[in-house]
Amino acid sequence: PDVAQTLSESQETVGDNPRTDAGDLLASGVLAFSDPDDTDTHTASVTGVTITGVAQPAFNPADTTNGFLNFLTLTDEDTLDADIDVSASNGIAWNFTAAENYFDYLAADEQVVLTYTVEVADQHGAIDTQTVTITITGENDAPVITTTSGAALHKHVTDAAEASTADPTLNAGDLTQSGSLTVEELDVTDTLQVGLISVTMSGE
């Protein structure tokens, strides 16, 4: 039977560096196979991956170097798509390893499904295939205001000096300042709402 496992990316909260890798997503298993020809030898390889669900916007399915194909490897597999010797008695050991921040683009409960094809072949060219399906579920990563210092955060205004003949209760003009704050949101399909929630006063 085909194999399926579900993993979740880490939830980045307020105060986290949203680009930080919180650790690898890991899964592993062993695929069993048999061959009635007892003297045959066998090799196994990962031959492809299909991506369904919410794919990373910049992901190119044909790019196996930076894409998802190299996240699944077989035991002792040194290079991508390399064949390894396997035996029916031990099966085909596979390992999935991917940095979780590669999937931070997923919003809460969004999923991307990676279906890998593993092929086993004997020395005569007879083959069989089985799939390993890895489902990654997104978490609600908090937006982060990334502006931490500089003129955008610190502004000064000076009130008007009222002349002795002026009515001090009259408005001599508005005190104004402006700036901009940079916000980063990893969950690319999320929408953001911005508002002023509090103010503190200090000084004399």
Disulfide bonds with the S-S distance in Angstrom:
none
